[in-house]
Amino acid sequence: MANSEKSNKFYITTAIDYINGKPHIGHVLEKVQADALARYHRLKGDEVLFLTGTDEHGAKNVRAAEQAGKTPSEFADESSANFRNLKNIFNLSWNDFIRTSDKVRHWPSAQKLWRELKETGDLYKKNYRGLYCVGHEAFVTEKDLVDGKCEIHQKEPEVIEEENWFFRLSKYTKEIESKIKSKELRIIPETRQNEILALLKEGLEDISFSRPAKDLSWGVPVPDDPEHTMYVWCDALTNYLSAIGYGQDDQLSMINYKHWWPADLHVIGKDILRFHAAIWPGMLLSAGLLLPKSIFVHGFITVEGQKMSKTIGNVIDPVDLVNKYGADSVRHYLLREIPSGEDGDFSYKKFEERHNGDLANGLGNLVARITALGEKLGPIDFNFANDIELATKNGIGRIFEDYEKNMQEIRLHEASGKIWELVSFADKYINDKKPWSLTDSIELKKVLINASYLAGAVANLLEPFLPETSGKIKRQINFVDSKVILKKGEHLFSRL
């Protein structure tokens, strides 16, 4: 339940993940990016709701279940748990996890939204023959294909002819375009905004919103028409509403829904931009509901320049990475090395260079040097004048300002870069002052106070990115009242 006493709420969601395969590093990139933003807003004092979950209906999930020799329900329970387990593995801070197979929480919401669309007159039945991409769970056109295949899934679509319910998406083309151009619905980065505006300029077409239940029974039944199953995207997109109580009859759920909606930020991959920036706004406009405020679109991760593929055998298992290198090392690579809103590349060579250069040699050595020099001195009285003087003289205030701007603009890799600018500044300060050679205890304490201040600032900025490491630094460089207590601990990161 929401705390209505706080004025600034921040409702952030990721896309819900298809359960037809195990989590890969692309799934983790999205979760870690959203987690960094959620943690940042909590630190700012906002009341945060961070939602993720699993998309469990649709043809490809049924086929995956058949291949595993399980019922769709059994397969969904088992596979969904793999995604839920990412929370502990990667130290993620989501508040809620929604499943579309949940008949208590999710189905009433999906069916209520359907009824709203029908009440508006935006749903109608017709016979349709088209090309269906099972990978996308969507009908596609010839112009969407490259050499007759889906460009992303590299498979020819299936030819399907059936009677379906259709949604009058075309009716909302101009209104969606207007909302995006006016920034009422922000699409970040601008390249993705331009992409969706180009699509809108061509004009949206009405889309199939159901499948015959005889062909696909695994899904939410169409209200008042049990011979049809709701189109998986119509069902899936509604999760952002169902998780906060939309469609539930009790008063508490309605209060919760009104408190949290609209979403402040959807975090999604570039392959599902059309669904979130065209179909989803169309559904909400039809139902008379508010649009989300912003959609942040991240890119894909290649592996040494190649697309991840089971055939090539270059799929990176994120759990294996954590077991080998630790969660914060993996989080650091994804948030520092992968450009926010763009495609990025993974290689073990670059990963180990980042780990050794940034974490072991950079941050780890900085904290070890400060604590080793200061532990024997006991509590040191903290003189804030030193900190202010240090910051003013050297202009490091710009680092904090740039960090804030980068976080607000969702340029996480640049915000992370600012943290390492501060690490480098602190290292240089220590090298210049040479505290190990100082014989004057007052001067030594002053240098250690300043160095501690810088390391403490690093820990604070680092908290959204590497929460475990941030906590370790704060335990080794501990500010209590007007004193700093330095205590040497285990080295933060071992060299690889």
Buried (B, 14 or more C-beta within 10 A) or exposed (E): EBEEEEEEBBBBBBBBBBBBBEBBBBBBBBBBBBBBBBBBBBBEEBBBBBBBBBBBBBBBBBEBBEEEEBEBEEBBBEBBEBBBEBBEBBBBBBEEBBBBBBEEBBBBBBBBBBBBBBEBEBBEEEEBEBBBBBBBBBBBEEEBBEEEEBEBBEEEBEEBEBEBBBBBBBBBBEBBBEBBEEEEBBBBBEEBBEBBBEBBEEEBEBBBBBBBBEEBEBBBBBBEBEEBBBBBBBBBBBBBBBBBBBBBEEEEBBBBBEBBBBBBBBBBBBBBBBBBBBBBBBBBBBBEBEBBBBBBBBBBBBBEEEEBEEEEEBBBEBBEBBEEBBBBBBBBBBBBBBBBBBEBBBBBEBBBBBBBEBBBBBBBBBBBBBBEBBBEBEBBEBBEEBBEEBBEEEEBEEBBEBBBEBBEBBBBBBBBBBBBBBBEBBBEBBEEBEBEEBEEEEEBBBBBBBBBBBBBBBBBBBBBBBBEBBEBBBEBBBEEEEEBBBEBBEEBBEEB
